[in-house]
Amino acid sequence: MGIKVKFSNKFLNDLVQDSNSGIELEVNRTKFVKVSPFELQNLTVFIREYLDSLVATFDPELSGIILSHQKIKVNPQFTVQDDGSNKLLYIADIYVFRPEVGSVLTG
């Protein structure tokens, strides 16, 4: 397994308040994840591992790098896809790093 990156809520909230940080908080963002029938057996563990794997990766839908997920709510209903997987909806507060060209990062 790769290196896990974790940021404290206080640290991220302080960065959100700093207009030069490039960190924004997307509140109550709705996203979908594909879940196999096997993963439904322990959905809580699957969701946590899945969301942790997204940290420090670029998300085209969010146009930025995901730093953390907070206040995660999973809709217990899901849609079965043609390939046998399930489409599961979750809502979370997502901290996103969106640097702008020419911005100067300090730290």
ABEGO torsion letter per residue (X at the ends): XBBBBBBBAAAAAAAAABAAAGBBBBBGBBBBBBBBAAAAABAAAAAAAAAAAABGBBBAAAGBBBABBBGBBBBABBBBBAAGBBBBBBBBBBBBBBBBBGBBBBX
